[in-house]
Amino acid sequence: MVLVVSEEVREVLDARRPVVALESTIIAHGLPRPRNLKVALELEEVVRREGAVPATIAVLDGRPHVGLDKKQLERVANEDGIRKLGHRDLPLAVASGVTGATTVSATALLAALAGVRVFATGGLGGVHREWTVSQDESADLGLLARTRITVVCAGVKSILDVPATLQRLETLGVAVAGYGTDRFPGFYLSDSGHPVDWTLESPERVAEVMRAQDALGGPESALIVANPVPEEEQLDPGLHARVLADALRACEEEGVTGQAVTPFLLDYLVRHTDGASLSANLAAVRGNVRLAARISAAWAGV
């Protein structure tokens, strides 16, 4: 098979023990060196402390890997020219022997193919602002509509059109629940200003929903568990609103379009909040990884 599952991950999957999938774009493209490797190792350790096994996912020399050893993590963190791969890019990357870091959509697909049911990330992609003009929507949404995986996230990136994204998820039939909240998180913010219809209060309740998904035998869609960053660790809402408005204006003035929009806006927020947005991002990711490990343990019956 093309898919390479590490020996450790394969053993725990066969034994029906907890496993958590982790994306690799945060390592290759989301953080500066050498902090990126430090965070990658830290997130894997968070999973292990909760009694689960981390399965960081990437494509190395055209081979999709589910579970990386330290040397492979170092390669993703330090090698120049690492491609950014969504799920549509995977066949091209495999056929071309390319090395790349996986986004949410590629990570979710490869995790599901390997039999990993729980995936932790920061924030999902979604519907972009000015969608009626640009038709710009993340591939994450369509992939999650046809992939049976539980995604623990801090909502969608606040640079996006949040209400349009929630509407799109509803249209696609993707289940969304707030973890311990009836508000949809705003990535850097605990509350995006929009409600969710369902609230789950414990990892065990999330696992019950996952079992109900399987028992019902409906469409192979995802379950999104929206886990808010703690209020004491969120980005100051006033600062967020002000800098985001400036970032959107700068994006328009500089003519940034397409796939360049998201990295431009995120980088603008980091620079103009003196790194506070990055701190909130990492706080959210740590919380999501911890919760995902606990959900995986409940799913495995540990």
N, C-alpha and C positions, 0 to 999 in steps of 0.2 A: 504493500500500500504506500501511497505518497505520504500519508500522515505519519509523523514520528511521535509516538507517545513515550515519554521518559519511563524508565523502569519503575521509579518510585510512584509516579502517577498511575501507571498501569496496575501496579500491585494494590494500591488503595482502592482503585475503581473495582477491581475484581473482588476485593474483600468488602465492597459496599461501605467503605469508610469515607469521611468527609474530604472533599476536594473543592478548591475555589479557583476559578479561572481569573487571570489578571492580564490586562492588555499591556502592550509594549510601547505604544506611541508616547506615553508619558516619559518613558526612559529615553527614547531616541530623539523625540521632538518637543517634549513638554517642559523639560528642565535643563538648565545649563550644566555642563561638566564642572567638577566631578560630583555635584550634588545629585545628579540623576541616578548614578549607580548606588549612592548611599540610600536614596529613597527606595529604589527597587529592592535592595536587600532588606531594608526596614519593613516594607510592606509584606514581603514573604515571611519575615519573622513574626509580624503581627498575626498572620494566618496560623503559623505553627503554634504560637502561644495559646491560641483558642482551640487547639487540638485537631486542626485540619492540615491538609497538605496543599501548598500553593502550586498552581500550574500556570506559570507565565508563558504567554504564547507569542511566537514570532516565526517568520520564515527565514531560514538560513540556507543560502545557496540553493534556493528553489525547493527546499523541503520544509513544509509546515511542521513546527515543533510545538507540542503541548507539554510544557514542563521543561524549563531550562536549568542547566547547572550553572555554577558561579562563573566559569569561564565563558559560557555562552551569554550570560547576562552582561559581563564585562565587554564582550564584543558588540552587543546591541548598544551599550552605553557609549562606547568610545570610537567605534568605527565611523569614518566619514562616508557620506554617500548612502546612508541607510534610507531606503525608500519608505514612503508612508502608504500602507496598503489597506484599502477597503475590501469588502468581500468580492466586489466585481473584478478586482485586480489579481485575485489569487491564481486563477488559471494562467494568466500572463506571466506572473512571477514564477510559478512552478516551471512552466515551459522554458522560461528564459534563464533559469538558474539564479534568480535575483535574491538578494537579502533585503528584508524589509520588516518594519515594525507594524503591528496590526492595530487598526482602529477598533472601535466598538463593534461595527458590523462584522469585520473579519474575525475578531476574537470570539464573538458570540457563535458564529458559524462553525469555526474550528473546534471550539469547546463542545458544542452540541454533537458534532461528528465523533468526537472522542468519548462521549458519554458523560461529560462534566455538566451538571445541571445548574450550578450556581456561579455567577460571574459578578465581580465587583469592579466598579469604575468610578470616575469622578462625576461628570455630567454627560448626559446623552446629547447627541446632535438633534436637530429638529427643523422646524420651519423657520426660514430666515425672514427678517423684517423686509418689507417691500416685496413679499412673495408674489403678489399679483402682477408685478412687473418682471421680476427676475425668474420666477418659477424655481427658486433655489430651495431645495428641501434635502436634508441629510438622508443618505442611504440607510442610516441606522433604523429609521422607522419602518420601511418596507421589509427589511430583513427580520426585524423583531416580530412582524406580523405573521411570519411563517417559520419561526424557529422556537422550539419549546425549550426555553431557558429562563431562569429567574435572574433578573438584573438588579443589583443593589446600586443605587446611584443617588446623587444629591439633586435630582430633578434634571432639567436641561440647562444648558449654558444660558446665563441671563442676557447675553448679547442677542439672543434669538427672540422670535415672536412666541412668547410662552402660551397665551391662550390659543393661538392658531395651532401650536404643536399639540396641546391637549386635545383639541378638536380632531386633529388628524389621527392621533392615537385611538380616539373613540371610533372614528370611521373605519380604521384598519382592524378594529377588534382586539386591540392590545390592552390587557387588564392593567390598571394602575391603582396602587394603594399607597397611602401615606403610612410611614412607620411611626406610630405613636403620635400622629398629628392628622388633622383634617384639612391641612393646608399643603399645597404643592410647594416643595422647596425651590429656591431660586439659585442653586449652585453656590455662589458666594454668600447668599442670604438664606436665612432659615425659612423665610416665607416669600414666595414670589408675588403674593397678592391674589392668588387664585386658589379655589378649593379643590379638594378631591372627594370623590363619592364614597370611598372606602378607607377605613383605618384598620391596620393590623398592629396588635400590641406586643407581640412576642415572636421569637423565632419559630416556636412550635405552631403558632397560628399560621405563619407563612408556609410552613411545611404542610399543614393541613390543606391549604389552598392548592399547593402544588400537587398533592395527591388527588384532590378533587378534579383538577385539570385532566389528569390521566384517566381517572375513573369515568369522566363524562365523555371522553373520546372525541372532543370537538376539534376545531382547527388547531394546528400545531403552532400556536402563538405564544409569545413570551408573557411573563409576569414581571411588571416593573414595581419594585419596592423603593419608594421615594423616601430617603432617609435624610432629614435636615441636618445641616451643620449646626452644632450647638450655638446658641445665641451669643455666648461669651467669646466664640471663636469666629463669628461671621465678620464679613467686611462691613464697616459702618454704612448703613443704608443711605445716608445723605451723601457721603463721599462716593459711594457706588453710583448713585443716580447722576451726580454732577460729572464724574469722569466718563461714564458711559455715554452721556450726551455729547461730550467733547470728542470722544472716540468716534462716534457715528458721524459727526460732522467732519472730522479729519479724514475719515474713510471716503466720504463722498467727494471732498475737495481734492483728494489725491487720486481719485479715479480707481480705487481698489475694487476689484470685482471677483466673482467666482470663488474658487477654493482659497484665494488669498485673503478673503474677508475675515474669516474666523481667526487665523493666526495674527493678523494685523490688529484686530480689536483686543484679543487677549494680551498681546504684547503691550499695547497702549495702556491697558488697565494696570499691568504689572509696573510699568515705568512711572505712571502718574499717580499711583497709590503708594509709592515707595516700597513696593513688594508686599503690601498688605493683602492684595488680591491673591497672590501666590500662597501666602500663609493660610488664608481661608480655604483655598483650593486643596492644599495638602491636608488640612484638618478634616475637610469633608472626605477625602479619599481614605484617610486612616480610619475614620468612623465607618465608612462603607465596607472596607475590607474586614474590619472586626465583626460587623454585623453579618456579612456574608458567610464568614467562617462559622458563626453560631447557627445560621440558618442551614448551612450544609450539614452541621452536626445533627440538628433536629431532623432533617430530611433523611439522614442515614440511621436515625434512631439511636444515636450515641447518648 
